[in-house]
Amino acid sequence: MNKINLFCLPYAGGSRSAYYQYAKMSPGHLNIVPLELPGRGARFNEPPLTDVYAMVDDVFKQISNQLDRPYAIYGHSMGAILGYLLARRIDAERLNPPLHLFFTGCGGPSMLKKEKKLSEMERAALMKELREMGGMPDEILNNDHHLEIFLPILLADLKATETFEYVQSEKLNIPVSVITGSEEGISAEKVEAWKKETVATVDIQKLPGNHFFIFEYGSAIIELIMNALFPVINKQN
């Protein structure tokens, strides 16, 4: 049986290590492939990018030689926008499309205009926002040395997403699954906006928790992914 690659795109400030737990939870026929952006992890010495399209160019180069095998794309928050734009890039290049798109913690790209820009906040206000969102370890938020390393990456990512300008394009033909946290404040209207982006099915679900519910409910997310991909896996047998 061929494995299905699941390319995982990071949230703002995140690195590929955020998805290592998913690799441990996944069955043998799902291959978790976390992607790393410049400025973090093994690419720490590279300057972080401040434009989502530059980020998409970067991840496209990482995976373009692997698209001949079955694959899907997963992204959380910023990673959802990158995943969506990556699917569009693959479609524009007329390459083998993903089997499915899985997005968490993010409304549709047409609804991304934010009332407040985190990248322009004073440091104290930004720290307050990050603590309320959850997901950021206290050892980072309470340590000035760690913050000096982490904040430039986070601010670059926030600038990239907050300056993203949505352009309406022809709909994709790829099924999409969207999961949001019950306490993260993403309205039903924003989630439903994903239906503007594909002629295929859009499955919408909710799990308990704030913006970083993905850490507590990783096994539930993997189960949802496997259920969506099961018909393809079953066909291969």
Rosetta silent file (secondary structure, phi, psi, omega in degrees, C-alpha in Angstrom):
SEQUENCE: MNKINLFCLPYAGGSRSAYYQYAKMSPGHLNIVPLELPGRGARFNEPPLTDVYAMVDDVFKQISNQLDRPYAIYGHSMGAILGYLLARRIDAERLNPPLHLFFTGCGGPSMLKKEKKLSEMERAALMKELREMGGMPDEILNNDHHLEIFLPILLADLKATETFEYVQSEKLNIPVSVITGSEEGISAEKVEAWKKETVATVDIQKLPGNHFFIFEYGSAIIELIMNALFPVINKQN
SCORE:     score description
SCORE:     0.000 S_00000001
   1 L     0.000  132.479  175.778    0.000    0.000    0.000 S_00000001
   2 L   -73.738  137.715  174.079    1.286    3.474   -0.888 S_00000001
   3 L   -75.595  149.640  172.268    1.552    5.908    1.973 S_00000001
   4 E   -99.696  122.569  176.232   -0.296    9.193    1.722 S_00000001
   5 E   -76.896  135.879  173.243    1.896   12.177    2.525 S_00000001
   6 E  -116.230  102.836  179.771    0.297   14.850    4.688 S_00000001
   7 E   -78.846  121.830 -173.338    2.187   18.101    4.214 S_00000001
   8 E  -110.580  125.631 -176.701    1.760   20.169    7.401 S_00000001
   9 E  -106.742  137.901 -171.232    2.152   23.943    7.385 S_00000001
  10 L   -77.825  157.378  170.878    2.922   25.895   10.586 S_00000001
  11 L   -81.286  170.543 -178.927    0.887   28.531   12.393 S_00000001
  12 L   -58.682  126.883 -178.863    2.346   32.000   13.043 S_00000001
  13 L    84.182   -6.947 -175.977    5.444   31.661   15.194 S_00000001
  14 L   -90.966  167.806  177.125    5.373   27.875   14.879 S_00000001
  15 L  -132.514  178.652 -177.939    7.850   25.400   13.469 S_00000001
  16 H   -61.904  -24.130 -177.535    7.707   21.873   12.118 S_00000001
  17 H   -63.360  -21.252  179.548    8.163   20.509   15.651 S_00000001
  18 H   -61.367  -22.471 -176.420    4.529   21.435   16.413 S_00000001
  19 H  -104.270    7.135  178.550    3.458   18.439   14.326 S_00000001
  20 H   -62.326  -34.366  179.043    5.806   15.826   15.742 S_00000001
  21 H   -64.513  -32.433  178.724    2.990   14.605   18.020 S_00000001
  22 H   -65.759  -37.679  178.757    0.840   13.995   14.935 S_00000001
  23 H   -61.875  -37.696  179.563    3.548   11.752   13.495 S_00000001
  24 H   -69.971  -29.480 -177.053    3.455    9.644   16.667 S_00000001
  25 H   -86.312  -17.182 -168.636   -0.358    9.337   16.505 S_00000001
  26 L   -80.519  143.861  175.125   -0.665    8.546   12.814 S_00000001
  27 L   -68.900  165.744 -172.516   -1.246    5.054   11.391 S_00000001
  28 L   -60.960  -26.612 -176.881    1.402    3.566    9.139 S_00000001
  29 L   -90.744    7.018  172.507   -0.266    4.513    5.878 S_00000001
  30 E  -117.446  118.701 -176.983   -0.309    8.251    6.697 S_00000001
  31 E  -103.752  107.545  179.907    3.092    9.912    6.461 S_00000001
  32 E   -74.885  123.887 -179.304    3.240   13.219    8.361 S_00000001
  33 E  -122.640   87.860  179.346    5.576   15.656    6.552 S_00000001
  34 E   -73.011  135.648 -178.986    5.978   18.876    8.602 S_00000001
  35 L  -103.585  142.488 -177.606    7.397   21.739    6.551 S_00000001
  36 L  -107.990  134.390  174.513    9.823   24.316    7.949 S_00000001
  37 L   -96.257  160.462  177.869    9.840   27.993    7.053 S_00000001
  38 L   -59.512  148.862  174.827   12.924   30.241    7.227 S_00000001
  39 L    97.784   -2.912 -176.093   13.909   31.684   10.602 S_00000001
  40 L  -144.447  161.544  177.409   13.176   28.660   12.779 S_00000001
  41 H    54.806 -134.559 -179.207   14.412   25.165   13.563 S_00000001
  42 H   -66.943  -12.024 -179.291   17.113   23.954   11.198 S_00000001
  43 H  -109.093   27.347 -175.319   16.583   27.166    9.164 S_00000001
  44 L   -58.537  -34.168 -175.743   17.135   29.497   12.108 S_00000001
  45 L   -79.665   -5.600  177.394   19.938   31.400   10.361 S_00000001
  46 L   -89.516  142.354  179.752   17.724   32.355    7.418 S_00000001
  47 L   -66.924  137.302  178.110   15.767   35.629    7.686 S_00000001
  48 L   -66.052  151.242 -179.076   12.034   35.075    8.291 S_00000001
  49 L   -90.318  149.121 -178.486    9.689   35.950    5.437 S_00000001
  50 L  -120.271   19.206 -179.551    7.062   38.687    5.727 S_00000001
  51 L  -137.894  128.794 -175.715    4.947   37.837    2.667 S_00000001
  52 H   -63.756  -32.589 -179.075    2.622   34.854    2.360 S_00000001
  53 H   -71.265  -34.270  173.732    3.383   34.401   -1.334 S_00000001
  54 H   -65.582  -38.335  175.862    7.115   34.212   -0.612 S_00000001
  55 H   -62.556  -42.806  179.971    6.301   31.580    2.020 S_00000001
  56 H   -65.070  -40.340  175.361    4.246   29.630   -0.514 S_00000001
  57 H   -57.235  -42.377 -178.363    7.108   29.791   -3.027 S_00000001
  58 H   -63.393  -49.764 -177.161    9.388   28.391   -0.347 S_00000001
  59 H   -72.119  -30.738  176.638    7.175   25.434    0.609 S_00000001
  60 H   -61.030  -42.937  177.571    6.316   24.740   -3.034 S_00000001
  61 H   -62.812  -33.115 -179.846   10.016   24.261   -3.751 S_00000001
  62 H   -67.681  -32.889 -171.660   10.229   21.884   -0.790 S_00000001
  63 H  -112.760   -6.230 -170.440    7.477   19.577   -2.037 S_00000001
  64 H   -60.003  -27.016  179.192    7.341   20.033   -5.823 S_00000001
  65 H   -89.242    6.947  179.839    9.334   16.847   -6.468 S_00000001
  66 H  -116.226    6.249 -172.408    6.985   14.800   -4.245 S_00000001
  67 L   -83.513   -0.041  176.526    3.659   15.625   -5.872 S_00000001
  68 L   -82.250   -8.288  178.296    3.597   12.530   -8.081 S_00000001
  69 L  -106.222  157.345 -178.857    2.603   10.473   -5.023 S_00000001
  70 L   -58.993  135.101 -178.506   -0.757   10.621   -3.163 S_00000001
  71 E  -155.298  161.613  172.901   -0.813   13.531   -0.726 S_00000001
  72 E  -135.414  169.548 -178.003   -2.995   15.934    1.240 S_00000001
  73 E  -125.408  134.679  176.441   -2.311   19.332    2.828 S_00000001
  74 E  -128.466  137.819  175.273   -2.932   20.394    6.435 S_00000001
  75 E  -149.351  144.105  177.285   -2.471   23.827    7.987 S_00000001
  76 E  -110.665  130.915  175.393   -3.426   25.552   11.227 S_00000001
  77 L    57.184 -115.410  175.644   -4.217   29.298   11.363 S_00000001
  78 H   -53.760  -36.937 -179.937   -1.540   30.951    9.166 S_00000001
  79 H   -61.855  -28.529  176.914   -0.812   27.452    7.887 S_00000001
  80 H   -67.299  -41.876  178.100   -4.383   27.216    6.576 S_00000001
  81 H   -65.875  -43.032  177.365   -3.867   30.305    4.413 S_00000001
  82 H   -62.088  -41.256  179.422   -0.524   28.953    3.214 S_00000001
  83 H   -63.044  -41.540  178.005   -2.149   25.581    2.475 S_00000001
  84 H   -62.729  -47.935 -179.161   -4.923   27.227    0.484 S_00000001
  85 H   -68.571  -32.543  176.242   -2.474   29.336   -1.542 S_00000001
  86 H   -64.621  -42.228  177.281   -0.207   26.320   -2.014 S_00000001
  87 H   -61.771  -39.194  177.623   -3.126   24.360   -3.476 S_00000001
  88 H   -65.082  -40.536  178.576   -3.783   27.276   -5.822 S_00000001
  89 H   -63.080  -43.781  179.177   -0.111   27.335   -6.857 S_00000001
  90 H   -62.990  -40.706  177.730   -0.171   23.611   -7.571 S_00000001
  91 H   -63.922  -42.819 -179.906   -3.359   24.056   -9.586 S_00000001
  92 H   -64.465  -32.153  179.012   -1.830   26.919  -11.583 S_00000001
  93 L   -82.579   -2.425 -179.544    1.201   24.746  -12.345 S_00000001
  94 L    56.809   41.280  177.232   -1.163   21.968  -13.524 S_00000001
  95 L   -97.729  169.826  179.784    0.469   19.452  -11.203 S_00000001
  96 L   -56.770  120.207 -173.766   -1.127   16.494   -9.449 S_00000001
  97 L   -77.473  160.206  173.906   -3.600   18.065   -6.970 S_00000001
  98 L   -65.977  150.820  176.835   -3.911   17.167   -3.278 S_00000001
  99 L   -68.053  -31.983 -172.498   -6.510   14.558   -2.371 S_00000001
 100 L  -163.061  151.389  172.619   -7.895   16.793    0.368 S_00000001
 101 E  -113.926  130.462  179.846   -7.257   20.055    2.215 S_00000001
 102 E  -120.200  119.923 -176.888   -7.482   20.070    6.029 S_00000001
 103 E  -127.663  136.535  177.194   -7.598   23.433    7.799 S_00000001
 104 E  -127.075  150.242  172.305   -7.932   24.262   11.494 S_00000001
 105 L    63.793   34.235 -177.192   -8.297   27.521   13.402 S_00000001
 106 L  -158.593  132.111  171.696   -9.017   29.732   10.414 S_00000001
 107 L   -76.630  174.169 -179.922  -11.976   31.217    8.577 S_00000001
 108 L   -60.045  149.308 -175.421  -12.113   31.411    4.802 S_00000001
 109 H   -62.325  -23.480  178.798   -9.474   33.600    3.127 S_00000001
 110 H   -73.275   -9.816 -175.880  -12.098   36.013    1.804 S_00000001
 111 H  -115.891   25.060 -169.738  -12.961   36.932    5.431 S_00000001
 112 L   -85.116   -7.260 -179.967   -9.464   37.519    6.782 S_00000001
 113 L   -57.222  125.397 -175.608   -9.567   41.277    7.363 S_00000001
 114 L  -104.579  142.323  178.848   -8.767   41.771   11.053 S_00000001
 115 L   -67.906  -34.445  179.323  -10.073   44.513   13.312 S_00000001
 116 L  -130.528  140.039 -178.688   -6.746   44.711   15.131 S_00000001
 117 L  -100.146  111.878 -178.186   -3.268   44.009   13.824 S_00000001
 118 H   -62.550  -32.738 -176.659   -1.199   42.044   16.310 S_00000001
 119 H   -66.018  -16.932 -177.939    2.010   42.878   14.437 S_00000001
 120 H  -104.989    4.071 -177.320    1.552   46.589   15.287 S_00000001
 121 L   -76.600  153.923  167.524    0.761   46.155   18.993 S_00000001
 122 L   -62.311  153.299 -174.023    2.916   47.299   21.875 S_00000001
 123 H   -58.025  -43.679 -177.645    4.824   44.393   23.358 S_00000001
 124 H   -62.614  -41.825  179.722    2.773   44.222   26.578 S_00000001
 125 H   -66.672  -38.354  178.433   -0.521   44.167   24.656 S_00000001
 126 H   -65.295  -42.291  178.678    0.821   41.479   22.317 S_00000001
 127 H   -60.454  -40.172  178.654    1.910   39.338   25.263 S_00000001
 128 H   -62.442  -44.381  178.805   -1.598   39.644   26.726 S_00000001
 129 H   -61.394  -43.427 -177.835   -3.142   38.522   23.418 S_00000001
 130 H   -64.966  -39.041  178.650   -0.769   35.549   23.168 S_00000001
 131 H   -66.238  -37.391 -179.859   -1.561   34.398   26.698 S_00000001
 132 H   -70.469  -33.375  179.057   -5.298   34.583   25.992 S_00000001
 133 H   -71.316  -30.221 -176.124   -4.936   32.596   22.774 S_00000001
 134 L    77.973  177.709  175.081   -2.977   29.855   24.542 S_00000001
 135 L    89.411  -16.325  179.031   -0.542   27.538   22.817 S_00000001
 136 L  -100.495  119.825 -176.777    2.583   29.532   23.675 S_00000001
 137 L   -59.733  142.337  178.472    4.664   27.877   26.419 S_00000001
 138 H   -60.747  -30.855 -179.218    5.206   29.934   29.569 S_00000001
 139 H   -65.225  -19.423  173.441    8.935   29.224   29.334 S_00000001
 140 H   -89.555  -50.642 -175.571    8.935   31.386   26.200 S_00000001
 141 H   -64.753  -26.693 -177.104    6.471   34.076   27.262 S_00000001
 142 L  -102.162   10.730 -175.918    8.140   34.561   30.661 S_00000001
 143 L  -125.706  112.110 -175.991   11.734   34.495   29.443 S_00000001
 144 H   -59.991  -37.574 -179.616   13.197   37.658   27.878 S_00000001
 145 H   -64.294  -46.107  178.928   16.016   35.747   26.173 S_00000001
 146 H   -64.732  -38.125  179.372   13.616   33.316   24.533 S_00000001
 147 H   -63.214  -36.397  179.500   11.307   36.177   23.537 S_00000001
 148 H   -63.085  -27.628  177.168   14.155   37.961   21.754 S_00000001
 149 H   -84.449  -42.707 -172.283   14.479   34.868   19.541 S_00000001
 150 H   -77.171  -41.708 -172.256   10.775   34.090   19.183 S_00000001
 151 H   -61.497  -41.272  178.561    9.208   37.529   18.670 S_00000001
 152 H   -60.216  -35.306  177.959   10.951   38.443   15.370 S_00000001
 153 H   -68.186  -48.250 -179.945    9.681   35.184   13.865 S_00000001
 154 H   -60.529  -46.044 -177.585    6.168   35.707   15.196 S_00000001
 155 H   -64.979  -35.951  176.572    6.032   39.351   14.094 S_00000001
 156 H   -64.148  -43.493  179.215    7.219   38.440   10.590 S_00000001
 157 H   -64.566  -43.318  179.591    4.496   35.783   10.342 S_00000001
 158 H   -63.408  -41.119  177.733    1.838   38.158   11.659 S_00000001
 159 H   -61.705  -40.999 -179.223    2.869   40.828    9.175 S_00000001
 160 H   -60.824  -46.078 -177.573    2.640   38.279    6.361 S_00000001
 161 H   -74.681  -34.888 -176.214   -0.910   37.242    7.231 S_00000001
 162 H   -77.498  -15.612  176.435   -2.123   40.739    8.101 S_00000001
 163 L  -103.133    2.149  177.559   -0.946   42.180    4.774 S_00000001
 164 L   -64.798  130.205  178.010   -2.433   39.337    2.723 S_00000001
 165 L  -110.632  117.395 -178.944   -4.867   40.657    0.122 S_00000001
 166 L   -70.749  135.153  175.175   -7.531   38.189   -0.971 S_00000001
 167 L  -123.906  121.194 -179.842   -8.082   37.824   -4.717 S_00000001
 168 L   -69.080  130.451 -177.943  -11.147   35.933   -5.876 S_00000001
 169 L  -131.183  172.075  175.556  -10.176   33.159   -8.281 S_00000001
 170 L   -58.724  140.400 -176.564  -11.771   30.245  -10.065 S_00000001
 171 L   -64.868  145.056  171.667  -12.863   27.636   -7.536 S_00000001
 172 E   -73.436  167.640  172.892  -10.683   24.633   -6.828 S_00000001
 173 L  -122.663   61.009 -177.123  -12.027   21.107   -7.198 S_00000001
 174 L  -134.438  129.074  176.973  -10.604   19.710   -3.980 S_00000001
 175 L   -64.913  146.824 -176.852  -12.587   18.625   -0.896 S_00000001
 176 E  -129.005  136.384  171.142  -11.929   20.681    2.225 S_00000001
 177 E  -117.320  131.040 -178.143  -12.351   19.859    5.919 S_00000001
 178 E  -124.088  131.412  176.711  -12.383   22.735    8.412 S_00000001
 179 E  -127.598  132.594  175.090  -12.217   22.436   12.206 S_00000001
 180 E  -124.740  161.621  176.766  -12.391   25.329   14.642 S_00000001
 181 E   -86.726  143.616 -175.690  -12.246   25.581   18.425 S_00000001
 182 L   -64.282  -21.147 -175.197  -15.455   26.342   20.284 S_00000001
 183 L  -114.370   13.647 -176.440  -13.814   29.196   22.209 S_00000001
 184 L   -95.037   -2.310  170.662  -11.622   30.849   19.582 S_00000001
 185 L    77.076   24.435  174.325  -14.241   33.279   18.319 S_00000001
 186 L   -92.029  119.044 -174.319  -14.355   32.408   14.627 S_00000001
 187 L   -69.869  157.735  176.753  -17.911   33.053   13.454 S_00000001
 188 H   -59.250  -37.126  179.687  -19.949   30.559   11.465 S_00000001
 189 H   -60.275  -42.194 -179.741  -20.020   33.074    8.596 S_00000001
 190 H   -67.623  -38.884  179.049  -16.225   33.105    8.420 S_00000001
 191 H   -68.557  -43.398  179.369  -16.001   29.313    8.477 S_00000001
 192 H   -61.210  -22.362 -179.040  -18.729   28.939    5.850 S_00000001
 193 H   -62.643  -17.707  175.577  -16.665   31.252    3.603 S_00000001
 194 H   -62.219  -23.326 -179.542  -14.445   28.263    2.762 S_00000001
 195 H   -68.252  -14.443  176.311  -17.307   27.119    0.531 S_00000001
 196 H   -75.383  -12.742 -168.409  -16.428   29.978   -1.834 S_00000001
 197 L  -101.999   -7.476 -178.039  -13.103   28.334   -2.617 S_00000001
 198 E  -148.979  149.584  173.754  -14.032   24.894   -3.994 S_00000001
 199 L   -88.505  -10.049  178.366  -16.729   23.164   -6.019 S_00000001
 200 L   -83.635 -177.080 -176.844  -16.074   20.006   -3.995 S_00000001
 201 L   -70.542  147.882  172.757  -17.466   19.234   -0.540 S_00000001
 202 E  -124.506  113.343  179.556  -16.611   21.355    2.499 S_00000001
 203 E   -98.783  126.554 -176.392  -16.962   19.544    5.819 S_00000001
 204 E  -117.543  127.829  179.462  -17.143   21.820    8.871 S_00000001
 205 E  -137.383  163.168 -179.970  -16.647   20.605   12.437 S_00000001
 206 E  -132.534  140.462  175.239  -15.969   22.101   15.853 S_00000001
 207 E  -122.661  156.186  179.245  -13.929   20.819   18.788 S_00000001
 208 L   -64.091  149.484  170.543  -13.759   22.184   22.341 S_00000001
 209 L   121.321  175.466  179.970  -11.090   24.707   23.183 S_00000001
 210 L   -88.700 -161.073 -173.189   -9.373   27.940   22.224 S_00000001
 211 L   -58.000  -28.727 -178.011   -7.232   28.699   19.177 S_00000001
 212 L  -105.440   38.234  174.258   -4.710   26.005   20.043 S_00000001
 213 H   -60.030  -18.381 -176.508   -7.178   23.164   20.559 S_00000001
 214 H   -62.563  -23.528  179.502   -5.039   21.227   18.065 S_00000001
 215 H   -77.823  -38.258 -178.765   -2.640   20.227   20.834 S_00000001
 216 H   -79.611  -28.770 -174.236   -5.286   18.722   23.090 S_00000001
 217 L  -116.876   34.641  178.757   -7.294   17.107   20.305 S_00000001
 218 H   -58.036  -41.507 -178.288   -4.551   15.879   17.998 S_00000001
 219 H   -66.020  -36.277  177.975   -5.892   12.324   17.990 S_00000001
 220 H   -67.264  -37.225  178.719   -9.383   13.562   17.021 S_00000001
 221 H   -67.648  -43.420  177.213   -7.891   15.595   14.165 S_00000001
 222 H   -61.951  -39.950  178.050   -5.900   12.610   12.905 S_00000001
 223 H   -62.301  -43.160  177.340   -9.044   10.489   13.079 S_00000001
 224 H   -61.061  -43.834  179.626  -10.958   13.054   11.016 S_00000001
 225 H   -61.286  -44.697 -178.912   -8.139   13.137    8.471 S_00000001
 226 H   -66.018  -39.193  178.317   -8.056    9.354    8.215 S_00000001
 227 H   -62.486  -37.859  179.679  -11.840    9.138    7.819 S_00000001
 228 H   -70.858  -34.597 -177.211  -11.682   11.630    4.956 S_00000001
 229 H   -90.345   -9.636 -175.072   -8.814    9.801    3.254 S_00000001
 230 H   -54.536  -43.617  179.576  -10.115    6.279    3.925 S_00000001
 231 H   -57.185  -36.142  178.466  -11.905    5.901    0.556 S_00000001
 232 H   -70.665  -44.529  179.236   -8.600    6.588   -1.212 S_00000001
 233 H   -62.353  -42.456 -179.403   -6.645    4.263    1.049 S_00000001
 234 H   -62.913  -36.397 -179.113   -9.303    1.566    0.664 S_00000001
 235 H   -67.482  -28.918 -178.838   -9.143    1.869   -3.128 S_00000001
 236 H   -73.208  -22.857 -176.589   -5.400    1.216   -3.054 S_00000001
 237 L   -75.555    0.000    0.000   -5.875   -2.153   -1.325 S_00000001
